[in-house]
C-alpha cells in the first residue's frame, strides 16, 4: 500500500497519542515515574508528527469554515474553521498535561 506522507504522519500521530495516553494512565495508577516520562516522550513525538502534517498541508488546503447546523448559537464560538495549524496548541497542551500529572 502506498500511503501519502500526510497520512503516514497522521498514523504516527495517532499511534503515539494512544501510547502516550496509555503510559499516562499507567502512571496515574502506578505512580511509576518511568511511565510519566514515556507519556511525555510519546506526546512530544506527537507534536513533531503534527508539525509535519501542517508543513505538508499548509499550502495545499485552506481553512475549512465551521458551520453550526441547527443551532442558533455556535457551540464553540472561538472555533471558526479547521486546519491542522489551528490544532497545534492542543497537541502541545497534551505534553503539558503529562508533565504536570501527579
C-alpha positions as CSV (number, residue, x, y, z in Angstrom):
1,X,0.0,0.0,0.0
2,X,1.4,3.4,-1.0
3,X,0.4,6.0,1.7
4,X,0.9,9.7,1.4
5,X,3.4,11.4,3.7
6,X,0.4,13.3,5.3
7,X,-1.5,10.1,6.1
8,X,1.7,8.5,7.3
9,X,2.3,11.3,9.8
10,X,-1.3,11.2,10.9
11,X,-0.9,7.4,11.5
12,X,2.2,8.1,13.6
13,X,0.5,10.9,15.5
14,X,-2.5,8.6,16.4
15,X,-0.2,5.7,17.4
16,X,1.9,7.8,19.6
17,X,-1.1,9.6,21.1
18,X,-2.5,6.2,22.1
19,X,0.9,5.1,23.5
20,X,1.2,8.4,25.4
21,X,-2.4,8.1,26.8
22,X,-1.8,4.5,28.0
23,X,1.5,5.5,29.6
24,X,-0.1,8.5,31.3
25,X,-3.0,6.3,32.6
26,X,-0.5,3.7,33.8
27,X,1.5,6.5,35.6
28,X,-1.7,7.8,37.3
29,X,-2.5,4.3,38.6
30,X,1.0,3.2,39.5
31,X,2.9,6.4,40.2
32,X,5.9,5.0,38.4
33,X,7.9,8.0,37.1
34,X,9.2,5.9,34.1
35,X,5.6,5.8,32.8
36,X,5.2,9.5,33.1
37,X,8.4,10.0,31.2
38,X,7.2,7.6,28.5
39,X,4.0,9.6,28.2
40,X,5.8,12.9,27.9
41,X,8.2,11.4,25.2
42,X,5.3,9.9,23.2
43,X,3.3,13.2,23.3
44,X,6.4,15.2,22.3
45,X,6.7,12.9,19.3
46,X,3.0,13.8,18.6
47,X,3.9,17.4,18.3
48,X,6.6,16.6,15.7
49,X,4.2,14.5,13.7
50,X,1.5,17.2,13.8
51,X,4.0,19.9,12.8
52,X,4.9,17.7,9.8
53,X,1.2,17.4,8.9
54,X,1.0,21.2,9.0
55,X,4.1,21.5,6.8
56,X,2.7,19.1,4.3
57,X,-0.8,20.6,4.1
58,X,-0.4,24.3,4.8
59,X,-0.2,25.4,1.2
60,X,-2.5,22.7,-0.1
61,X,-5.6,23.2,2.0
62,X,-7.4,26.3,3.0
63,X,-9.1,26.5,6.4
64,X,-12.5,24.9,6.3
65,X,-15.1,27.1,7.8
66,X,-17.1,25.8,10.8
67,X,-20.9,25.8,10.2
68,X,-23.2,25.1,13.1
69,X,-26.2,23.3,11.7
70,X,-29.5,23.6,13.6
71,X,-28.2,25.8,16.4
72,X,-28.9,29.5,16.8
73,X,-25.6,30.0,18.6
74,X,-22.4,28.2,17.6
75,X,-21.5,25.5,20.1
76,X,-17.8,26.7,20.1
77,X,-17.8,30.4,19.3
78,X,-14.0,30.6,19.3
79,X,-13.8,27.8,16.7
80,X,-14.4,29.4,13.2
81,X,-12.7,26.9,11.0
82,X,-10.5,23.8,10.8
83,X,-6.9,23.5,9.6
84,X,-4.2,21.4,11.3
85,X,-2.3,24.5,12.3
86,X,-5.2,25.6,14.4
87,X,-5.0,22.4,16.5
88,X,-1.2,22.5,17.2
89,X,-1.8,24.4,20.5
90,X,-4.0,21.5,21.7
91,X,-1.4,18.9,20.7
92,X,1.2,20.8,22.7
93,X,-1.1,21.1,25.6
94,X,-1.2,17.3,25.8
95,X,2.6,17.4,26.6
96,X,1.9,19.9,29.5
97,X,-0.9,17.7,30.8
98,X,1.5,14.8,31.1
99,X,4.3,17.0,32.6
100,X,2.1,18.3,35.3
101,X,0.4,14.9,36.1
102,X,0.5,13.9,39.7
